[in-house]
Amino acid sequence: MSEASAETTVRLGPAVANLLRSIWRQRELVVLGLLLGLALGYWGLPKVLNTGSTYDVTVRMSVQKSPADSIFEIVPAIGGPDGQVGASTDVLKDIAIADRVAKSLREQDPELTGTILLEGLTFTAVPGSPFVDITYADPDPRLATTIVQRYAELYAEQRNKVEMQRLDQALMRLKVYATTLQGVDRQAVNEVIRKSEVAKLRGPVTAVVGQPIVTTTGPPLSRPVTLALGLLLGLAIGAGAALLVETAFRKVITPTDAEEGSELP
């Protein structure tokens, strides 16, 4: 080690020690800084650092084949034509329902309209099943959850009501038609009527399954990370405040302080 580097090390040693002593004398400020940093890490930093994140909220629906369509062998609107497995998602887009949801959320988002809401919804059929995933993306996870949940519930309620009315009408027509038949034909129609009445007891053909699932497409920071950043920031603030106070109001507390102040050995 050269003489210059050795001299630099010697000079740095007392300087660091003096710095640490100054901070220690104002340790109350350091503690306050750490508490402030803890509060920032818990409440402030998550809001600031996660503002660029977008949350995708998904609700799964069970969309069964219409019993009325099964009676008359009509290609179902939901269930997929030509033997296609899953659900045809086009009929799930209902502007009237979207308008109802948008109006109910006018206080939370004044700019939200039914058209904007419907454009933001994504409908994805799950292959090999009657399930459909409805997804809405928004920077506010609570708003996105409310939108997709209400839309799915209103759609299920409306479709169940319509399908029940169609089934009742189909059964009534079948019963009238059965009175005009005899023998095997009448037995066949009565069997269809029996199966249709059983189908009514199975419950709704459309239902929301499970709870909404929230995922993020941005780079959000976890709570431990924001707390650690907050503590580091609080430590820096507390230490800076301590050094500022020590510089502005120097005190002679120890012999070392007297030597530093008088610049005498």
Backbone torsions as a table, in degrees:
resi	resn	phi	psi	omega
1	MET	NA	132.6	-178.6
2	SER	-75.7	165.8	-179.8
3	GLU	-66.0	-34.2	-178.9
4	ALA	-65.5	-45.7	-179.6
5	SER	-67.7	-36.0	177.9
6	ALA	-64.7	-39.2	179.6
7	GLU	-67.4	-37.8	178.4
8	THR	-63.8	-41.1	179.1
9	THR	-63.6	-40.0	179.5
10	VAL	-64.5	-40.0	-179.6
11	ARG	-70.3	-36.2	-178.3
12	LEU	-70.2	-32.2	-177.6
13	GLY	-58.0	-56.4	178.6
14	PRO	-62.7	-34.5	-179.2
15	ALA	-63.9	-43.3	178.6
16	VAL	-65.8	-40.5	179.3
17	ALA	-62.8	-43.0	178.1
18	ASN	-63.0	-39.3	179.1
19	LEU	-61.8	-45.6	-180.0
20	LEU	-65.8	-37.3	178.3
21	ARG	-64.9	-39.1	179.6
22	SER	-64.2	-42.8	179.3
23	ILE	-66.2	-39.2	-178.8
24	TRP	-66.2	-36.3	179.5
25	ARG	-66.6	-26.2	178.1
26	GLN	-109.8	39.0	-174.8
27	ARG	-64.1	-23.1	177.1
28	GLU	-61.8	-38.6	177.9
29	LEU	-66.6	-35.4	178.7
30	VAL	-65.2	-43.0	178.9
31	VAL	-63.2	-42.7	177.3
32	LEU	-61.9	-39.4	177.4
33	GLY	-62.7	-40.6	178.2
34	LEU	-65.2	-40.4	177.2
35	LEU	-63.8	-40.6	176.7
36	LEU	-63.1	-42.3	178.4
37	GLY	-64.3	-36.8	177.3
38	LEU	-63.2	-42.2	178.0
39	ALA	-65.6	-40.4	178.4
40	LEU	-64.4	-40.8	-179.2
41	GLY	-68.0	-26.7	-178.0
42	TYR	-88.7	-38.4	-174.8
43	TRP	-112.9	-46.2	-171.2
44	GLY	-79.1	-53.2	-174.7
45	LEU	-61.4	-41.0	178.2
46	PRO	-56.9	-37.5	179.9
47	LYS	-71.4	-38.1	-177.4
48	VAL	-74.8	-45.4	-174.3
49	LEU	-78.3	-23.3	-177.3
50	ASN	-101.4	14.1	-179.0
51	THR	-66.4	-24.7	-179.3
52	GLY	-87.0	2.2	-177.7
53	SER	-84.6	148.1	174.5
54	THR	-119.9	134.5	-177.0
55	TYR	-107.1	130.0	174.7
56	ASP	-100.6	121.7	178.9
57	VAL	-112.2	126.7	-176.1
58	THR	-121.2	133.8	174.2
59	VAL	-120.3	133.7	-179.9
60	ARG	-98.9	135.2	178.1
61	MET	-119.9	146.4	171.8
62	SER	-99.9	117.0	-176.7
63	VAL	-117.7	96.3	-176.6
64	GLN	-83.8	160.2	176.9
65	LYS	-65.7	141.8	-178.6
66	SER	-67.0	128.8	176.3
67	PRO	-61.4	-35.5	179.3
68	ALA	-64.8	-38.6	177.4
69	ASP	-65.7	-34.5	179.6
70	SER	-67.2	-34.8	-178.8
71	ILE	-64.4	-46.9	-174.8
72	PHE	-98.7	7.4	177.6
73	GLU	55.3	43.9	176.1
74	ILE	-90.1	143.7	176.5
75	VAL	-62.4	119.0	-173.2
76	PRO	-71.0	147.1	175.8
77	ALA	-69.7	-31.3	177.7
78	ILE	-123.2	128.6	-176.9
79	GLY	132.4	-18.5	174.5
80	GLY	90.7	126.0	179.4
81	PRO	-77.4	161.4	174.5
82	ASP	55.7	39.1	176.1
83	GLY	76.8	8.0	179.4
84	GLN	-63.9	133.3	-178.8
85	VAL	-86.8	140.8	178.5
86	GLY	107.2	-150.6	-176.7
87	ALA	-130.0	144.8	173.5
88	SER	-82.9	114.8	-169.4
89	THR	-81.6	-10.2	-176.8
90	ASP	-62.1	-38.4	-177.1
91	VAL	-74.9	-7.9	177.8
92	LEU	-80.5	-11.3	-179.6
93	LYS	-89.0	108.9	-176.4
94	ASP	-126.0	110.0	-176.9
95	ILE	-67.1	-31.1	178.9
96	ALA	-64.7	-43.2	177.9
97	ILE	-66.9	-40.0	178.8
98	ALA	-61.1	-39.9	177.6
99	ASP	-63.8	-40.4	179.0
100	ARG	-62.6	-43.3	179.7
101	VAL	-66.3	-43.1	-179.1
102	ALA	-62.7	-41.4	179.4
103	LYS	-65.8	-34.7	179.8
104	SER	-71.6	-17.5	-178.8
105	LEU	-111.0	18.5	-176.9
106	ARG	-60.3	-33.6	-180.0
107	GLU	-69.6	-36.2	-179.4
108	GLN	-77.7	-34.6	-179.3
109	ASP	-143.6	92.7	-176.8
110	PRO	-62.7	-24.5	-177.0
111	GLU	-87.2	-4.8	-178.1
112	LEU	-75.3	128.1	176.0
113	THR	-122.6	168.3	178.8
114	GLY	-62.4	-38.1	179.7
115	THR	-65.7	-45.2	179.1
116	ILE	-63.4	-42.3	-179.4
117	LEU	-62.5	-45.5	-177.8
118	LEU	-66.4	-35.6	177.4
119	GLU	-68.0	-28.2	180.0
120	GLY	-82.2	-14.8	179.5
121	LEU	-80.6	139.5	176.2
122	THR	-120.2	129.6	-178.9
123	PHE	-113.0	120.8	-177.1
124	THR	-126.7	118.7	177.6
125	ALA	-77.7	137.2	177.2
126	VAL	-87.4	115.9	-176.5
127	PRO	-58.3	140.3	176.6
128	GLY	75.6	16.7	-178.3
129	SER	-153.5	166.9	176.1
130	PRO	-87.0	12.8	-174.5
131	PHE	-87.7	146.8	176.0
132	VAL	-132.8	131.3	177.1
133	ASP	-97.7	125.7	177.4
134	ILE	-107.9	124.6	-174.3
135	THR	-125.7	141.1	174.5
136	TYR	-134.8	136.0	-177.8
137	ALA	-111.3	136.5	179.9
138	ASP	-163.4	149.9	175.9
139	PRO	-63.8	-22.4	179.0
140	ASP	-99.6	108.3	-177.4
141	PRO	-64.7	-31.9	179.5
142	ARG	-68.1	-42.6	178.7
143	LEU	-64.4	-44.2	179.4
144	ALA	-61.8	-40.2	179.1
145	THR	-64.3	-43.8	179.6
146	THR	-63.2	-42.1	-178.0
147	ILE	-62.4	-53.6	-174.2
148	VAL	-69.6	-33.5	179.2
149	GLN	-68.3	-46.9	-178.4
150	ARG	-67.3	-39.6	179.9
151	TYR	-62.2	-46.7	-178.8
152	ALA	-63.0	-42.6	-178.5
153	GLU	-66.4	-43.0	180.0
154	LEU	-66.8	-39.0	179.1
155	TYR	-65.2	-44.8	179.3
156	ALA	-61.1	-42.8	179.8
157	GLU	-62.0	-44.8	-178.4
158	GLN	-67.5	-45.0	-178.0
159	ARG	-66.8	-39.9	178.8
160	ASN	-61.4	-39.9	179.4
161	LYS	-65.4	-45.6	-179.3
162	VAL	-65.0	-43.7	-177.4
163	GLU	-68.3	-32.7	177.0
164	MET	-67.6	-39.6	176.8
165	GLN	-64.8	-41.7	178.6
166	ARG	-64.3	-39.2	179.6
167	LEU	-66.5	-41.3	178.1
168	ASP	-62.3	-42.6	178.6
169	GLN	-65.1	-39.7	179.4
170	ALA	-65.5	-41.5	178.7
171	LEU	-64.1	-40.6	179.3
172	MET	-63.1	-42.7	179.2
173	ARG	-66.1	-38.6	179.5
174	LEU	-66.0	-40.4	-179.9
175	LYS	-64.8	-39.9	176.7
176	VAL	-65.7	-41.6	-179.5
177	TYR	-65.5	-36.1	-178.9
178	ALA	-63.6	-28.6	-179.5
179	THR	-69.7	-17.6	-179.6
180	THR	-92.0	-2.9	-176.5
181	LEU	-107.0	168.4	177.2
182	GLN	-143.4	159.9	172.8
183	GLY	64.5	-136.2	-174.6
184	VAL	-63.2	-38.9	-179.0
185	ASP	-62.5	-40.9	179.6
186	ARG	-67.4	-37.8	177.8
187	GLN	-63.6	-39.2	-180.0
188	ALA	-64.8	-43.6	179.6
189	VAL	-66.6	-40.6	177.8
190	ASN	-62.5	-33.8	177.2
191	GLU	-66.7	-39.4	176.6
192	VAL	-64.0	-40.6	178.9
193	ILE	-62.6	-42.3	-179.8
194	ARG	-62.1	-45.1	179.8
195	LYS	-64.3	-36.4	-179.7
196	SER	-67.9	-38.5	177.9
197	GLU	-67.8	-33.8	174.9
198	VAL	-66.6	-37.6	179.8
199	ALA	-62.1	-32.4	178.6
200	LYS	-64.6	-29.9	-177.8
201	LEU	-82.8	-9.4	-177.2
202	ARG	-77.4	-10.6	180.0
203	GLY	105.7	-175.8	-176.0
204	PRO	-66.8	149.9	179.2
205	VAL	-84.5	-13.4	179.0
206	THR	-131.8	131.4	-177.7
207	ALA	-153.3	150.6	174.2
208	VAL	-84.0	130.3	-175.2
209	VAL	-108.3	123.9	174.6
210	GLY	71.3	-163.2	-177.7
211	GLN	-107.2	157.7	177.9
212	PRO	-60.7	143.4	178.7
213	ILE	-109.7	125.1	-176.9
214	VAL	-108.2	125.7	174.5
215	THR	-128.7	158.8	-179.5
216	THR	-116.7	141.7	178.3
217	THR	-104.5	-0.4	179.0
218	GLY	-103.9	-171.0	179.8
219	PRO	-100.7	65.2	-178.2
220	PRO	-69.6	151.1	178.1
221	LEU	-100.2	140.2	-179.8
222	SER	-72.8	165.2	-178.9
223	ARG	-59.8	-45.1	178.4
224	PRO	-59.4	-36.1	-179.5
225	VAL	-67.9	-45.6	179.8
226	THR	-66.0	-34.4	176.5
227	LEU	-66.2	-41.8	179.0
228	ALA	-63.9	-42.8	177.5
229	LEU	-63.8	-39.5	178.4
230	GLY	-64.2	-40.8	178.4
231	LEU	-65.7	-40.6	177.1
232	LEU	-63.1	-42.8	178.2
233	LEU	-64.7	-42.0	178.1
234	GLY	-64.6	-38.1	177.4
235	LEU	-63.4	-41.6	179.0
236	ALA	-64.9	-42.0	179.2
237	ILE	-64.8	-45.5	-179.5
238	GLY	-63.9	-44.3	179.8
239	ALA	-65.9	-39.5	178.2
240	GLY	-64.2	-42.1	178.1
241	ALA	-64.2	-39.1	178.8
242	ALA	-62.6	-44.5	179.1
243	LEU	-66.7	-35.7	178.3
244	LEU	-65.0	-43.5	178.5
245	VAL	-65.2	-42.6	179.9
246	GLU	-63.5	-37.1	-179.9
247	THR	-71.9	-39.3	-177.4
248	ALA	-77.1	-32.6	-177.2
249	PHE	-129.1	77.0	-179.0
250	ARG	-73.1	138.3	-179.6
251	LYS	-126.3	148.1	175.5
252	VAL	-99.9	103.1	-176.4
253	ILE	-110.8	-40.0	-177.8
254	THR	-119.6	162.6	175.5
255	PRO	-55.4	-32.8	178.7
256	THR	-64.1	-38.7	177.2
257	ASP	-63.2	-37.8	178.8
258	ALA	-65.6	-40.8	178.7
259	GLU	-65.0	-40.1	-179.5
260	GLU	-67.7	-40.5	-178.2
261	GLY	-69.2	-36.7	-178.1
262	SER	-91.3	-11.4	-177.5
263	GLU	56.5	30.1	176.1
264	LEU	-115.8	150.1	179.1
265	PRO	-69.2	NA	NA
